[in-house]
């Protein structure tokens, strides 16, 4: 069974433009990874400063490999200090699992 993760980022208003650009780069690179089944960053329509990352991975090994990629480190540097609070991570599982 794949692993689904949703992460909510409360971005500081003055950092939104550069943060969205960093997410676009991250998504583009990550989608080329073999174990990345879905990797989409979206803007919330209800909350203008919220970015939601929707991920689906083949397995934990794919996530672990992803976190070691240089472009992930680069992304983290670009968004350092861009959030009003720590990201809210939701690792999901079906109710019937």
C-alpha positions as CSV (number, residue, x, y, z in Angstrom):
1,X,0.0,0.0,0.0
2,X,1.3,3.5,-0.9
3,X,1.9,6.2,1.7
4,X,-0.1,9.4,1.5
5,X,1.0,12.6,3.3
6,X,-0.6,16.0,3.3
7,X,1.3,19.0,4.8
8,X,-0.1,22.5,5.5
9,X,2.3,25.4,5.4
10,X,1.2,28.8,6.8
11,X,3.4,31.1,4.8
12,X,4.2,34.6,5.9
13,X,2.6,37.0,3.4
14,X,5.8,38.8,2.4
15,X,7.4,35.4,1.6
16,X,4.6,33.9,-0.5
17,X,6.0,34.7,-3.9
18,X,9.5,33.2,-3.3
19,X,8.0,30.2,-1.4
20,X,5.6,29.4,-4.2
21,X,8.5,29.5,-6.7
22,X,10.5,27.2,-4.4
23,X,7.6,24.7,-4.2
24,X,7.3,24.7,-8.0
25,X,11.0,23.8,-8.4
26,X,10.7,21.1,-5.7
27,X,7.6,19.6,-7.3
28,X,9.1,19.5,-10.7
29,X,12.2,17.7,-9.5
30,X,10.4,15.3,-7.1
31,X,7.9,14.1,-9.8
32,X,10.8,12.6,-11.6
33,X,11.6,10.3,-8.7
34,X,10.7,6.7,-9.2
35,X,8.9,6.3,-5.9
36,X,6.9,9.6,-6.1
37,X,3.4,8.7,-7.2
38,X,2.0,12.2,-6.5
39,X,3.7,15.4,-5.4
40,X,1.5,18.5,-5.8
41,X,1.7,21.9,-4.1
42,X,-1.6,23.8,-4.0
43,X,-2.8,27.2,-2.7
44,X,-5.8,27.2,-0.4
45,X,-8.8,29.0,-1.8
46,X,-10.1,29.7,1.7
47,X,-6.8,30.8,3.3
48,X,-4.7,33.0,1.1
49,X,-1.4,32.3,2.9
50,X,-1.7,28.5,3.1
51,X,0.1,26.1,0.8
52,X,-0.9,22.5,0.9
53,X,1.5,19.8,-0.2
54,X,-0.2,16.5,-1.3
55,X,2.2,13.5,-1.6
56,X,1.8,9.9,-2.4
57,X,4.8,7.6,-2.2
58,X,5.4,4.0,-3.2
59,X,6.9,3.1,0.2
60,X,9.0,4.5,3.1
61,X,12.2,3.8,1.2
62,X,11.1,6.2,-1.5
63,X,10.4,8.9,1.1
64,X,13.8,8.3,2.7
65,X,15.6,8.6,-0.6
66,X,13.6,11.8,-1.4
67,X,14.7,13.5,1.8
68,X,18.4,12.9,0.8
69,X,18.1,14.6,-2.6
70,X,20.1,17.8,-3.0
71,X,17.1,19.7,-4.3
72,X,15.3,19.0,-1.1
73,X,18.1,20.6,0.9
74,X,18.1,23.5,-1.5
75,X,14.3,23.9,-1.1
76,X,14.6,23.9,2.7
77,X,17.2,26.6,2.5
78,X,15.0,28.8,0.3
79,X,12.0,28.5,2.6
80,X,13.9,28.9,5.8
81,X,12.0,31.4,7.9
82,X,9.0,31.6,5.5
83,X,6.4,30.0,7.8
84,X,4.3,31.6,10.5
85,X,4.4,28.3,12.4
86,X,5.8,24.8,11.9
87,X,4.2,22.8,9.0
88,X,1.3,20.6,10.0
89,X,2.0,17.1,8.7
90,X,-0.7,14.6,8.2
91,X,0.3,11.0,7.3
92,X,-2.9,9.5,6.1
93,X,-4.4,6.0,6.2
94,X,-7.8,4.8,5.0
95,X,-10.4,4.4,7.8
96,X,-10.9,0.7,7.0
97,X,-7.2,-0.1,7.3
